[in-house]
Structures are given as structure tokens and as C-alpha cells.
């Protein structure tokens, strides 16, 4: 999440975690949504940079990347722990 700052990362992380929570039909609290959104953005950005050499910029681009990354992270956790 380069260029948006810590406050922006927390805001985008919270929104992305909440959207991913609704898409994946899970139930997390606000702190977990923020963590999932930020970690998801980091993972998805790393994948995009590795594959394409670039990532989406700006608030909207980072929100999209964070939502996709958070959904991927939720899917991985479900695959490891099993559906609860």
C-alpha cells in the first residue's frame, strides 16, 4: 500500500476486510477486518509485483487489490482449518 500512508492503509484495510467478510460469508470483528484487509493488500500487491512488475495505484486500486487479497487470505485459512 505504497503512497497512501498508515491512516489510509487502516481505512482501506477496514473497508476491504468488511467487503471480503461479506463476499466470503464470514463473521469477524472490526480489528480482524482491518488486519485481514491490510494483510490481504500486502499479499495481493506482492503477487501483482511479482507477476506483472507493477500494482494498481491510488485509493480505489488499492481497495480492489486489498479485497481480492483478503478474500484469498480467508480462502487459505478455510482450506487449512476447514470450514467452521
VEXSE-27131 format. One record per residue (C-alpha): residue in three letters; x, y, z. Coordinates in pm, whole numbers, plus 32768, in hexadecimal, padded with zeros to 4 digits. Each point is the difference from the previous one (the first is absolute). Layout:
<atoms>
ALAXYZ...
</atoms>
This chain:
<atoms>
UNK800080008000UNK810680F27F93UNK7FAF81707FFBUNK7EC1800880D0UNK80948010815DUNK7FAE7F468141UNK7EAE80A3803AUNK7F997FB67E9AUNK80787E998021UNK7F2C7FD08139UNK7ECE809A7F5AUNK80287F367EC0UNK80537EC880CAUNK7EC3802280CEUNK7F2380397ED2UNK80A77EE97F38UNK7FEA7F0D8124UNK7E8F8050802DUNK7FB97FCF7E8AUNK80C47EBA7FFDUNK7F437F918138UNK7EB580347F49UNK80797F597EBFUNK808D7ED080B5UNK7EDC7FF180F8UNK80D38006813DUNK7FCE80B88148UNK812880C98085UNK8020812E80E1UNK808281557F92UNK81697FC08068UNK80087EB67F44UNK7F6B80AA7ECCUNK811581068008UNK810E7EF7802BUNK7F717F257EEAUNK7FE2812B7F17UNK81658077803CUNK80987EA37FECUNK7F2E7FB67ECDUNK807C813E7F59UNK81687FA88050UNK7FDA7EA17F74UNK7F46806D7EC6UNK80F2811F7FBEUNK81287F128021UNK7F5F7F117F09UNK7FB481197F09UNK8163808A8014UNK80927EA37FD5UNK7F257FA97ED4UNK7FD381517F50UNK811380D78095UNK7F008103806CUNK7ECB802880D8UNK7EC480D17FF7UNK803081608085UNK7F1F80EC80BBUNK7EF57FC68106UNK7F0A7F497F1DUNK810C7F207F6BUNK80877FA68156UNK7EA07FBC807FUNK7FC67F0A7EE4UNK81507F58803DUNK7FBD7FEF8177UNK7EA77F637FD1UNK80897EF87F14UNK81247FBC80EAUNK7F217FEA8133UNK7F177F0B7F4FUNK81307F327FA0UNK807A80088167UNK7EAC7F918088UNK7FF87EE77F00UNK815C7F8A8067UNK7FA580038172UNK7EC37F387FB5UNK80C77F057F36UNK80F67FCC811DUNK7F0A7FFC8122UNK7ECF7F797F50UNK7EAF80A87FEFUNK7F708063814F
</atoms>
